[in-house]
Amino acid sequence: MSMERGNLSIHSENIFPIIKKWLYSDHDIFIRELISNASDAITKLKQLSAIGEAKIEENPDFKIEIMLDEVAKTITISDNGIGMTDEEIKKYINQIAFSGAEDFLNQYKDKSDKEQIIGHFGLGFYSAFMVAENVDIHTLSFKNDASPVLWHCDGGTEFEMTAGTRQSRGTEITLHVGEDGKEFLSEYRLKEIIQKYCSFMPYEIYLTVVGKEPEKDDEGNITIEEPKPLNTVLPLYAKSPGDCTDEEYKAFYRDTFKDFREPLFWIHLNMDYPFNLKGILYFPKFNTEFDSLEGQIKLYNSQVFVADNIKEVIPEFLLLLKGVIDCPDLPLNVSRSFLQNDGFVRKISNYITKKVGDKLNALYKTERETFEGFWDDISPFIKFGGLKDEKFFESVQKIYLFKTIYDKYMTLDEYLENATDKKVYYVTDRLLQSQYINLFKEHDLNAVLLEHSIDTAFISHMEAKNEGVSFTRVDSDLTEHMKDTDEAFNAEEMKTAAEELKGAFKATLGEEKLAVKIENMKDASISGMMTLSEEARRMQDMMKIYGMGGMDPNMFKPETTLVLNHKHALVKYLLNHIDSYKHISTETSEEGETKEHIYYEIDELGQIIIEQLYDLAQLGHSQLSPEAMTKFIKRSNSLLTKLI
């Protein structure tokens, strides 16, 4: 053919204007675009061969080769696919953004659907100019009697086309890299990009470095190694789940996410209708509370990497997941705004939610022990999912587990089987509430551990969904379980004594919002307990959640109740001396009315006992303030010295 010069024609229908240097935000994406085009070229040829419109050799070795020449500053991408004629170059290259893949699909859509064309790469070829000063295309079409063509463009709007010299079918694109792309003239950097974008490309990809020193053994002899592809042509997620072993799933996880801790479990996604989606989602193992809870979802389109950590296709409560999703129906140049507003993406999210629910139910029913083993790791997220998604909650509500103070796991139904009422007792801090836990164990009572911040909202949700069920913390008013029913107990006398002790405690401590009760408890070694109503506690928790903790602490400070044990020696001492502490004064008004005023004057020993009883009860309920703790330690040391 004779030389032809001309101007590039911009095909601008339904596309954004082309700006050569800013076609994509990440310049390294040119590798993805050019290799994807090469992959498309091979797939097109295979499809034409399958329908008898192309004759090719038996068992062809389809592959994509990349050559790096650091001295010449070139990167060459070569394929042995369909190739192009001069007319096709004019149509698909000279008319910028006219998608060859899209045109091919329209022409052959009714003849073959065996393999996906990546497609929609109309602008992909021109990503080369983000890093190259000029680009050459050497191509030879598969068609009989086709002539090779050489196309050249220096990055402007002009091109040259002449007869080429290529002898074999396919296309070779050479990038003469400029200053903007010099970072890509590194073997390490090029490999890194190929593995990022093309790890699962359907045809083997090889990288050759021109002028690279050969590898040598310890004796200085040149070693010849068989070239290895940089990609896996059939990734694990593309296989049928029945053909994959546990070891393969674990190896895929290690290789893909560079995480050498074994995942807890995984879910293989394999759906053809109503949309095409394949993938594997992993629940990772978190060793400590300081581990990042940020997951990583890699999104692919027909084995071509699209984006890293696209959160919009994953339900919010499953963002801890790590995984790979391949969906040919999503566009390659996907944007977050598109994903956020696309109904199809919501269908994907709903599908994933359902698959997670199904997997959890299957594990619970067939591998209960294994399920219990990783419940502590996943429970916050499964609870969050139940709060956020009604359908998900309905699918898993019967398999929510609760760890008990006896280190056993129970569902809500299993717990209620042994409860006299529909009340579930719970612990939020094993250390602070250890006194109450011991009391429960001594009285053969059970309680569950709810120590995560999400549990406040979760138990309210469970109460709303289970009529008559209520959750009560172990340090609420539970003295009915601790009473000694065998010992006579005069309720009225105790009520009067409690009122008198309340006055003595208030006079000593200055605590206005303090209620005092006296009970006969079975265990005489317990001096007292601090209790707070469940309603008041939840109000406190909600204030913390909604950032109201900085308000005046006395504004919404709930009334706590100090429950004193009538059997304890220190309580008996105070009761025996209460009359000596109590004093009555009279006041006469101008009208001649006389009023009695009760006040308390408590000796040093009485004050020490009151302060110590209060602090001991408070320590079993919550943390002391720094000032109160300092006083408690000083007072305890003083008491101990009196024993010497």
C-alpha positions as CSV (number, residue, x, y, z in Angstrom):
1,M,0.0,0.0,0.0
2,S,1.1,3.6,-0.6
3,M,1.8,5.9,2.3
4,E,-1.3,7.6,3.6
5,R,-1.4,10.7,5.9
6,G,-4.5,12.1,7.5
7,N,-6.1,13.6,10.6
8,L,-7.7,11.6,13.3
9,S,-11.5,11.8,13.3
10,I,-13.1,12.2,16.7
11,H,-16.2,10.1,17.0
12,S,-17.9,12.0,19.8
13,E,-21.4,10.6,19.9
14,N,-22.3,9.8,23.6
15,I,-18.7,10.1,24.8
16,F,-16.8,12.7,26.7
17,P,-14.2,14.8,24.9
18,I,-10.8,13.2,24.6
19,I,-7.9,14.8,26.5
20,K,-4.8,12.8,25.7
21,K,-2.9,13.3,28.9
22,W,-5.9,13.1,31.3
23,L,-7.9,10.3,29.8
24,Y,-7.7,8.4,33.1
25,S,-6.7,9.5,36.6
26,D,-4.2,6.7,37.0
27,H,-1.7,6.6,34.2
28,D,-0.7,3.0,34.8
29,I,-4.1,2.0,33.5
30,F,-2.7,2.1,29.9
31,I,-1.3,-1.4,30.6
32,R,-4.8,-2.7,31.4
33,E,-6.3,-1.1,28.3
34,L,-3.7,-2.3,25.8
35,I,-3.5,-5.9,27.2
36,S,-7.3,-6.0,27.3
37,N,-7.4,-5.0,23.7
38,A,-4.9,-7.8,22.9
39,S,-7.1,-10.3,24.8
40,D,-10.2,-9.1,22.9
41,A,-8.3,-9.7,19.6
42,I,-7.6,-13.3,20.5
43,T,-11.2,-13.9,21.8
44,K,-12.6,-12.5,18.5
45,L,-10.5,-14.8,16.5
46,K,-11.5,-17.8,18.6
47,Q,-15.2,-17.0,18.1
48,L,-14.8,-16.5,14.3
49,S,-13.0,-19.9,14.2
50,A,-15.8,-21.5,16.2
51,I,-18.5,-20.4,13.7
52,G,-16.3,-21.3,10.7
53,E,-15.5,-17.7,9.6
54,A,-11.8,-18.0,10.3
55,K,-9.3,-20.8,9.6
56,I,-6.5,-21.1,12.2
57,E,-4.0,-23.8,13.1
58,E,-4.9,-26.7,15.4
59,N,-4.3,-26.1,19.1
60,P,-2.9,-22.5,18.6
61,D,-0.7,-21.2,21.4
62,F,-2.7,-18.0,22.1
63,K,-0.7,-15.6,24.3
64,I,0.1,-11.9,24.9
65,E,3.8,-10.9,24.9
66,I,5.2,-7.7,26.4
67,M,8.7,-6.5,25.7
68,L,10.6,-3.9,27.7
69,D,13.6,-2.2,26.2
70,E,15.0,0.2,28.8
71,V,17.7,1.5,26.4
72,A,15.4,2.2,23.5
73,K,12.7,3.4,26.0
74,T,10.0,1.3,24.4
75,I,7.3,-1.0,25.7
76,T,5.8,-3.4,23.1
77,I,2.5,-5.3,23.6
78,S,2.0,-8.1,21.0
79,D,-0.8,-10.7,20.5
80,N,-1.6,-13.4,17.9
81,G,-5.2,-12.6,17.6
82,I,-7.5,-11.3,14.9
83,G,-5.2,-8.5,13.6
84,M,-6.4,-5.6,11.5
85,T,-6.6,-4.6,7.8
86,D,-5.9,-1.0,6.7
87,E,-9.6,-0.4,6.5
88,E,-10.2,-1.6,10.0
89,I,-7.4,0.6,11.3
90,K,-9.1,3.6,9.6
91,K,-12.4,2.6,11.3
92,Y,-11.2,1.6,14.7
93,I,-8.1,3.6,15.3
94,N,-8.4,6.7,13.2
95,Q,-11.9,7.3,14.3
96,I,-11.2,7.8,18.0
97,A,-13.7,6.2,20.5
98,F,-15.4,4.0,17.9
99,S,-15.4,0.8,19.9
100,G,-14.2,-2.2,17.8
101,A,-15.4,-4.6,20.5
102,E,-18.9,-3.1,20.5
103,D,-19.0,-3.2,16.7
104,F,-17.9,-6.9,16.7
105,L,-20.5,-7.9,19.2
106,N,-23.3,-6.2,17.2
107,Q,-22.2,-8.1,14.1
108,Y,-21.9,-11.5,15.7
109,K,-24.2,-11.4,18.7
110,D,-26.5,-14.0,17.3
111,K,-23.8,-16.4,16.2
112,S,-21.8,-17.1,19.3
113,D,-22.0,-16.3,23.0
114,K,-19.5,-18.7,24.4
115,E,-16.9,-16.2,25.5
116,Q,-17.2,-12.7,26.7
117,I,-15.7,-9.8,24.8
118,I,-14.3,-7.4,27.3
119,G,-15.6,-4.6,25.1
120,H,-16.2,-0.9,25.4
121,F,-12.6,0.0,24.9
122,G,-13.2,2.7,22.3
123,L,-10.8,5.0,24.1
124,G,-8.5,2.4,25.5
125,F,-5.9,2.4,22.8
126,Y,-5.3,6.1,23.2
127,S,-4.4,5.7,26.9
128,A,-1.0,4.8,25.4
129,F,-0.4,8.5,24.8
130,M,-0.5,9.3,28.5
131,V,3.0,7.8,28.7
132,A,4.3,7.6,25.1
133,E,5.5,10.4,22.8
134,N,4.6,8.4,19.8
135,V,3.1,5.0,19.0
136,D,3.5,2.4,16.3
137,I,1.0,-0.3,15.3
138,H,2.3,-3.3,13.4
139,T,-0.6,-5.5,12.4
140,L,-1.6,-8.4,10.0
141,S,-5.2,-9.5,9.7
142,F,-6.2,-13.2,9.8
143,K,-8.0,-12.7,6.5
144,N,-6.7,-14.4,3.4
145,D,-4.4,-12.3,1.3
146,A,-4.4,-9.5,3.9
147,S,-1.4,-7.2,3.8
148,P,0.5,-6.1,6.9
149,V,0.1,-2.5,8.0
150,L,2.2,0.0,9.9
151,W,0.5,2.9,11.6
152,H,2.3,5.7,13.3
153,C,1.2,8.7,15.4
154,D,3.3,11.2,17.3
155,G,0.6,12.1,19.8
156,G,-0.9,14.9,17.7
157,T,-3.9,14.7,15.5
158,E,-2.0,13.4,12.5
159,F,-1.1,9.8,11.6
160,E,0.8,7.9,8.9
161,M,-0.1,4.5,7.4
162,T,2.3,2.5,5.3
163,A,2.8,-1.1,4.2
164,G,4.1,-3.1,7.2
165,T,6.5,-6.0,7.6
166,R,4.7,-8.2,10.1
167,Q,4.8,-11.9,9.0
168,S,2.4,-13.5,11.4
169,R,-1.3,-12.9,12.3
170,G,-1.9,-10.4,15.1
171,T,-1.1,-6.9,16.4
172,E,2.0,-5.4,17.9
173,I,1.8,-2.0,19.6
174,T,5.1,-0.2,20.4
175,L,5.1,2.7,22.8
176,H,8.1,5.1,22.6
177,V,7.9,6.2,26.2
178,G,8.5,9.9,27.0
179,E,9.4,11.7,30.1
180,D,5.9,11.4,31.6
181,G,6.2,7.6,31.5
182,K,9.8,6.9,32.5
183,E,8.7,5.2,35.7
184,F,7.1,2.4,33.6
185,L,10.5,1.5,32.0
186,S,11.3,-0.5,35.1
187,E,10.9,-4.3,35.0
188,Y,9.7,-4.4,38.7
189,R,7.1,-1.6,38.1
190,L,5.8,-3.1,34.9
191,K,5.4,-6.5,36.6
192,E,3.6,-4.9,39.5
193,I,1.1,-3.2,37.1
194,I,0.5,-6.3,35.1
195,Q,-0.2,-8.3,38.2
196,K,-2.5,-5.6,39.5
197,Y,-4.7,-5.3,36.5
198,C,-4.2,-8.5,34.6
199,S,-3.7,-11.3,37.2
200,F,-6.7,-13.2,35.9
201,M,-6.6,-12.4,32.2
202,P,-7.9,-15.4,30.1
203,Y,-4.6,-15.7,28.0
204,E,-1.1,-16.1,29.2
205,I,1.0,-12.9,29.5
206,Y,4.8,-13.0,29.3
207,L,7.3,-10.3,29.9
208,T,10.7,-10.1,28.3
209,V,13.3,-7.6,29.2
210,V,15.7,-6.7,26.3
211,G,19.4,-6.8,27.4
212,K,18.7,-8.3,30.8
213,E,21.7,-10.2,32.2
214,P,21.0,-14.0,32.3
215,E,20.6,-15.7,35.7
216,K,23.6,-17.7,36.9
217,D,24.0,-20.4,39.5
218,D,26.5,-20.4,42.4
219,E,29.2,-21.7,40.0
220,G,28.7,-18.9,37.5
221,N,26.9,-21.1,34.9
222,I,24.0,-19.5,33.0
223,T,20.7,-21.1,34.1
224,I,17.9,-21.4,31.6
225,E,14.4,-21.3,33.0
226,E,11.2,-21.9,31.2
227,P,9.3,-18.6,30.8
228,K,6.5,-18.3,33.2
229,P,3.3,-16.4,32.6
230,L,2.6,-13.5,35.0
231,N,-1.1,-14.3,35.3
232,T,-3.5,-17.2,36.0
233,V,-5.8,-17.8,33.0
234,L,-8.4,-19.7,35.0
235,P,-8.8,-18.1,38.4
236,L,-10.3,-20.1,41.2
237,Y,-13.5,-18.1,41.3
238,A,-14.2,-18.9,37.6
239,K,-14.3,-22.7,38.5
240,S,-17.3,-24.6,39.8
241,P,-17.3,-24.7,43.6
242,G,-17.4,-28.4,43.5
243,D,-14.1,-28.5,41.7
244,C,-12.3,-26.4,44.3
245,T,-10.6,-27.8,47.4
246,D,-10.1,-26.1,50.8
247,E,-6.4,-25.8,50.2
248,E,-7.0,-24.0,46.9
249,Y,-9.4,-21.5,48.5
250,K,-6.8,-20.8,51.2
251,A,-3.9,-20.5,48.7
252,F,-6.0,-18.1,46.5
253,Y,-6.7,-16.0,49.6
254,R,-3.0,-15.8,50.5
255,D,-1.8,-15.0,47.0
256,T,-4.5,-12.4,46.3
257,F,-4.5,-10.5,49.6
258,K,-1.0,-11.3,50.9
259,D,-2.6,-12.3,54.2
260,F,-1.0,-15.5,55.7
261,R,-3.6,-16.0,58.4
262,E,-6.2,-18.5,57.4
263,P,-9.7,-17.0,56.7
264,L,-12.5,-18.1,58.9
265,F,-14.6,-19.3,56.0
266,W,-15.5,-18.3,52.5
267,I,-18.5,-18.1,50.1
268,H,-18.2,-19.0,46.4
269,L,-20.5,-16.9,44.3
270,N,-21.5,-18.4,41.0
271,M,-24.6,-16.9,39.3
272,D,-25.7,-16.8,35.7
273,Y,-29.3,-15.4,36.1
274,P,-30.7,-12.8,36.3
275,F,-27.1,-11.4,36.1
276,N,-23.7,-12.9,35.5
277,L,-21.5,-12.8,38.6
278,K,-18.7,-15.0,39.9
279,G,-16.4,-14.5,42.9
280,I,-15.2,-15.6,46.3
281,L,-15.8,-13.7,49.5
282,Y,-13.7,-14.4,52.6
283,F,-14.4,-13.7,56.3
284,P,-10.8,-12.9,57.5
285,K,-9.4,-13.7,60.9
286,F,-8.7,-10.8,63.2
287,N,-6.1,-11.6,65.8
288,T,-6.5,-8.5,68.0
289,E,-8.9,-5.6,68.5
290,F,-6.2,-3.4,66.9
291,D,-6.4,-5.2,63.6
292,S,-7.9,-3.1,60.8
293,L,-11.5,-4.0,60.2
294,E,-11.3,-2.6,56.7
295,G,-11.9,-5.3,54.1
296,Q,-10.9,-5.4,50.5
297,I,-13.2,-6.2,47.5
298,K,-11.5,-6.4,44.1
299,L,-13.9,-5.8,41.2
300,Y,-13.3,-7.4,37.8
301,N,-15.0,-7.4,34.5
302,S,-14.4,-10.6,32.5
303,Q,-11.2,-11.2,34.4
304,V,-10.0,-7.6,33.9
305,F,-9.3,-5.6,37.0
306,V,-11.7,-2.6,37.4
307,A,-11.3,-1.2,40.9
308,D,-9.9,-2.0,44.3
309,N,-12.2,-2.0,47.3
310,I,-15.4,-0.9,45.7
311,K,-17.7,-0.7,48.7
312,E,-20.9,0.1,46.9
313,V,-21.3,-3.5,45.7
314,I,-21.0,-4.9,49.2
315,P,-23.6,-4.4,52.0
316,E,-22.3,-1.9,54.6
317,F,-22.2,-4.5,57.4
318,L,-20.0,-6.8,55.3
319,L,-17.2,-4.3,54.6
320,L,-14.8,-6.5,56.6
321,L,-14.9,-9.0,53.9
322,K,-12.0,-9.7,51.5
323,G,-12.8,-11.0,48.1
324,V,-13.0,-11.0,44.4
325,I,-16.1,-10.2,42.3
326,D,-16.2,-10.6,38.6
327,C,-19.2,-9.1,36.9
328,P,-19.2,-8.6,33.1
329,D,-22.4,-6.5,33.3
330,L,-20.6,-3.6,35.1
331,P,-18.8,-1.1,33.0
332,L,-15.0,-1.1,33.0
333,N,-14.7,2.7,33.6
334,V,-17.0,2.4,36.6
335,S,-17.5,5.4,38.9
336,R,-18.6,5.5,42.5
337,S,-21.5,7.8,41.6
338,F,-22.7,5.2,39.0
339,L,-22.5,2.4,41.6
340,Q,-24.3,4.4,44.2
341,N,-27.3,5.1,42.0
342,D,-27.5,1.9,39.9
343,G,-30.3,-0.5,40.6
344,F,-28.3,-3.4,39.2
345,V,-25.6,-2.8,41.8
346,R,-28.3,-3.0,44.5
347,K,-29.3,-6.4,43.1
348,I,-25.8,-7.6,43.4
349,S,-25.6,-6.3,47.0
350,N,-28.9,-8.1,47.9
351,Y,-27.6,-11.3,46.3
352,I,-24.4,-11.2,48.4
353,T,-26.5,-10.6,51.5
354,K,-28.6,-13.6,50.8
355,K,-25.6,-15.8,50.1
356,V,-24.0,-14.8,53.4
357,G,-27.2,-15.6,55.3
358,D,-27.4,-19.0,53.5
359,K,-23.8,-19.8,54.3
360,L,-24.2,-18.9,58.0
361,N,-27.3,-21.1,58.3
362,A,-25.6,-24.0,56.6
363,L,-22.6,-23.8,58.9
364,Y,-24.8,-23.5,62.0
365,K,-26.8,-26.6,61.0
366,T,-24.0,-28.9,59.8
367,E,-20.9,-27.6,61.6
368,R,-22.2,-26.1,64.9
369,E,-18.8,-26.5,66.6
370,T,-16.9,-24.7,63.8
371,F,-19.6,-22.0,63.7
372,E,-19.2,-21.4,67.5
373,G,-15.4,-21.3,67.0
374,F,-15.5,-18.1,64.9
375,W,-18.7,-16.6,66.2
376,D,-16.8,-14.1,68.5
377,D,-15.0,-12.8,65.4
378,I,-18.0,-12.3,63.2
379,S,-20.8,-11.6,65.6
380,P,-20.5,-7.7,65.7
381,F,-20.9,-7.7,61.9
382,I,-23.8,-10.2,61.8
383,K,-25.6,-8.2,64.5
384,F,-25.0,-5.0,62.6
385,G,-26.4,-6.7,59.5
386,G,-29.5,-7.6,61.4
387,L,-30.0,-4.0,62.4
388,K,-29.4,-2.6,58.9
389,D,-31.2,-5.2,56.8
390,E,-34.6,-6.6,57.7
391,K,-34.4,-9.5,55.3
392,F,-31.0,-10.5,56.5
393,F,-32.2,-10.4,60.1
394,E,-35.1,-12.7,59.3
395,S,-32.8,-15.2,57.6
396,V,-30.3,-15.4,60.6
397,Q,-32.4,-14.5,63.7
398,K,-32.6,-18.1,64.9
399,I,-28.8,-18.6,64.7
400,Y,-27.6,-15.6,66.7
401,L,-25.4,-17.1,69.4
402,F,-24.9,-15.8,72.9
403,K,-21.8,-16.8,74.9
404,T,-22.7,-17.5,78.5
405,I,-20.7,-16.9,81.7
406,Y,-20.1,-20.7,81.6
407,D,-18.3,-20.3,78.2
408,K,-21.0,-22.1,76.3
409,Y,-22.9,-20.8,73.3
410,M,-26.7,-20.7,73.1
411,T,-29.3,-19.3,70.8
412,L,-32.0,-17.1,72.3
413,D,-34.4,-20.0,72.2
414,E,-31.9,-22.3,74.0
415,Y,-31.3,-19.8,76.7
416,L,-35.1,-19.3,77.3
417,E,-35.7,-23.0,77.7
418,N,-34.1,-22.9,81.2
419,A,-35.4,-19.5,82.2
420,T,-38.4,-19.1,84.5
421,D,-39.5,-16.1,82.6
422,K,-38.6,-14.4,79.3
423,K,-35.8,-12.4,80.9
424,V,-32.2,-12.6,79.6
425,Y,-29.5,-11.5,82.0
426,Y,-26.3,-10.2,80.5
427,V,-22.8,-9.0,81.3
428,T,-21.1,-6.0,79.6
429,D,-17.7,-6.2,81.4
430,R,-16.5,-9.4,82.9
431,L,-13.9,-7.6,85.0
432,L,-16.1,-4.9,86.5
433,Q,-19.0,-7.2,86.9
434,S,-17.1,-10.2,88.2
435,Q,-18.8,-10.0,91.6
436,Y,-22.2,-10.3,90.0
437,I,-21.0,-13.2,87.8
438,N,-19.8,-15.1,90.8
439,L,-23.2,-14.5,92.5
440,F,-25.0,-15.8,89.5
441,K,-22.9,-18.9,89.5
442,E,-23.4,-19.5,93.2
443,H,-27.1,-19.3,92.7
444,D,-27.1,-21.5,89.6
445,L,-28.2,-18.6,87.4
446,N,-27.1,-18.0,83.8
447,A,-26.2,-14.8,82.0
448,V,-24.8,-14.0,78.5
449,L,-21.8,-11.9,77.6
450,L,-22.6,-8.8,75.5
451,E,-19.4,-6.7,75.6
452,H,-19.4,-5.0,72.2
453,S,-20.6,-1.5,71.6
454,I,-23.2,-2.6,69.1
455,D,-25.0,-4.8,71.7
456,T,-26.9,-1.9,73.2
457,A,-28.8,-1.4,70.0
458,F,-28.9,-5.1,69.2
459,I,-30.7,-6.2,72.4
460,S,-33.3,-3.5,71.9
461,H,-33.8,-4.9,68.4
462,M,-34.1,-8.4,69.7
463,E,-36.7,-7.3,72.3
464,A,-38.7,-5.6,69.6
465,K,-38.6,-8.8,67.4
466,N,-39.4,-11.2,70.3
467,E,-42.5,-10.4,72.1
468,G,-42.2,-10.6,75.9
469,V,-38.4,-11.0,75.9
470,S,-36.4,-8.5,77.9
471,F,-32.7,-8.1,78.5
472,T,-31.5,-7.1,82.0
473,R,-27.9,-6.5,83.1
474,V,-26.7,-8.6,86.0
475,D,-26.2,-5.5,88.2
476,S,-29.8,-4.4,87.9
477,D,-32.1,-5.0,90.9
478,L,-31.7,-8.7,91.0
479,T,-31.8,-9.2,94.8
480,E,-34.9,-11.4,94.5
481,H,-32.5,-14.1,93.3
482,M,-30.0,-13.5,96.1
483,K,-32.5,-13.4,99.1
484,D,-32.3,-15.9,101.9
485,T,-35.9,-17.0,101.9
486,D,-35.3,-19.3,104.9
487,E,-34.6,-16.5,107.3
488,A,-37.4,-14.3,108.7
489,F,-37.4,-10.9,107.2
490,N,-39.6,-8.0,108.4
491,A,-40.0,-5.9,105.3
492,E,-41.4,-2.8,107.1
493,E,-38.6,-2.8,109.6
494,M,-36.0,-3.1,106.8
495,K,-37.7,-0.3,104.9
496,T,-37.5,2.0,107.9
497,A,-33.8,1.0,108.6
498,A,-33.0,1.6,104.9
499,E,-34.4,5.1,105.1
500,E,-32.3,5.9,108.2
501,L,-29.1,4.5,106.6
502,K,-29.9,6.5,103.4
503,G,-29.8,9.6,105.5
504,A,-26.5,8.6,107.1
505,F,-24.9,7.8,103.7
506,K,-26.1,11.0,102.1
507,A,-24.7,13.0,105.1
508,T,-21.3,11.3,104.7
509,L,-21.0,11.1,100.9
510,G,-23.1,14.0,99.7
511,E,-24.7,11.7,97.1
512,E,-28.2,13.1,96.5
513,K,-29.3,10.6,93.9
514,L,-28.7,7.5,96.0
515,A,-31.4,5.0,97.1
516,V,-30.6,2.5,99.8
517,K,-32.2,-0.9,100.3
518,I,-31.5,-3.6,102.9
519,E,-31.9,-7.3,102.0
520,N,-31.1,-10.6,103.7
521,M,-28.8,-12.3,101.2
522,K,-27.7,-15.9,101.2
523,D,-24.0,-15.0,101.2
524,A,-23.1,-13.2,104.4
525,S,-19.6,-12.3,103.0
526,I,-21.2,-9.8,100.6
527,S,-21.5,-6.4,102.2
528,G,-23.5,-4.7,99.4
529,M,-24.1,-4.2,95.7
530,M,-24.8,-1.2,93.5
531,T,-27.7,-1.5,91.1
532,L,-29.0,0.7,88.3
533,S,-32.3,0.2,86.5
534,E,-32.1,-1.2,83.0
535,E,-34.0,1.8,81.6
536,A,-31.6,4.3,83.2
537,R,-28.6,2.4,82.0
538,R,-29.8,2.3,78.4
539,M,-30.4,6.0,78.5
540,Q,-26.8,6.4,79.6
541,D,-25.6,4.2,76.8
542,M,-27.6,6.1,74.2
543,M,-26.2,9.4,75.4
544,K,-22.7,8.0,74.9
545,I,-23.5,6.7,71.4
546,Y,-25.0,10.0,70.3
547,G,-22.1,12.0,71.6
548,M,-23.9,13.5,74.6
549,G,-21.2,12.4,77.0
550,G,-19.7,15.9,77.3
551,M,-22.9,17.3,78.9
552,D,-23.1,18.1,82.6
553,P,-22.9,14.7,84.2
554,N,-25.4,15.7,86.9
555,M,-28.0,16.8,84.5
556,F,-29.2,13.3,83.6
557,K,-27.5,11.3,86.3
558,P,-29.8,8.4,87.1
559,E,-30.5,7.3,90.6
560,T,-28.5,4.3,91.7
561,T,-29.5,1.9,94.5
562,L,-27.1,0.7,97.1
563,V,-28.3,-2.8,98.3
564,L,-26.8,-3.6,101.7
565,N,-26.7,-7.1,103.1
566,H,-28.4,-7.3,106.5
567,K,-26.3,-10.3,107.4
568,H,-22.9,-8.5,106.9
569,A,-21.2,-7.4,110.1
570,L,-20.4,-3.9,108.9
571,V,-24.0,-3.3,108.0
572,K,-25.2,-4.7,111.3
573,Y,-22.7,-2.3,113.1
574,L,-24.2,0.7,111.3
575,L,-27.8,-0.4,112.1
576,N,-26.9,-0.9,115.8
577,H,-25.4,2.7,115.9
578,I,-27.9,4.5,113.7
579,D,-29.8,5.9,116.7
580,S,-26.6,7.5,118.0
581,Y,-26.0,9.1,114.6
582,K,-29.5,10.5,114.2
583,H,-30.5,13.8,115.8
584,I,-33.7,15.7,115.7
585,S,-34.0,19.5,115.9
586,T,-37.1,21.6,116.0
587,E,-38.0,24.8,114.4
588,T,-40.9,27.1,115.2
589,S,-42.3,29.3,112.5
590,E,-43.7,32.8,113.0
591,E,-47.2,31.2,112.9
592,G,-46.3,29.0,115.8
593,E,-46.0,25.8,113.9
594,T,-43.3,23.4,115.0
595,K,-41.3,21.3,112.5
596,E,-38.9,18.5,113.2
597,H,-35.6,18.3,111.2
598,I,-33.6,15.1,111.2
599,Y,-29.8,15.4,110.7
600,Y,-26.9,13.0,111.2
601,E,-23.6,13.4,113.1
602,I,-21.5,10.4,112.4
603,D,-18.3,9.5,114.2
604,E,-15.0,8.8,112.5
605,L,-15.4,5.0,112.5
606,G,-18.9,5.2,111.1
607,Q,-17.8,7.5,108.3
608,I,-15.0,5.2,107.4
609,I,-17.4,2.2,107.2
610,I,-19.9,4.1,105.1
611,E,-17.3,5.3,102.7
612,Q,-15.7,1.9,102.4
613,L,-19.0,0.1,101.9
614,Y,-20.0,2.6,99.2
615,D,-16.7,2.3,97.3
616,L,-16.6,-1.5,97.5
617,A,-20.1,-1.6,96.0
618,Q,-19.2,1.0,93.4
619,L,-16.1,-1.0,92.4
620,G,-18.2,-4.0,91.6
621,H,-20.5,-1.8,89.4
622,S,-18.2,0.7,87.6
623,Q,-14.9,2.4,87.7
624,L,-14.2,4.9,90.5
625,S,-13.3,8.4,89.5
626,P,-9.5,9.2,89.9
627,E,-10.3,11.3,93.0
628,A,-12.5,8.6,94.6
629,M,-9.9,5.9,93.8
630,T,-7.2,8.0,95.5
631,K,-9.3,8.3,98.6
632,F,-10.2,4.6,98.6
633,I,-6.6,3.5,98.4
634,K,-5.5,6.0,101.2
635,R,-8.4,4.8,103.4
636,S,-7.7,1.1,102.8
637,N,-4.0,1.6,103.7
638,S,-5.1,3.5,106.9
639,L,-7.4,0.6,107.9
640,L,-4.7,-2.0,107.3
641,T,-2.2,-0.1,109.5
642,K,-4.8,-0.4,112.4
643,L,-4.4,-4.2,112.2
644,I,-0.7,-4.0,113.1
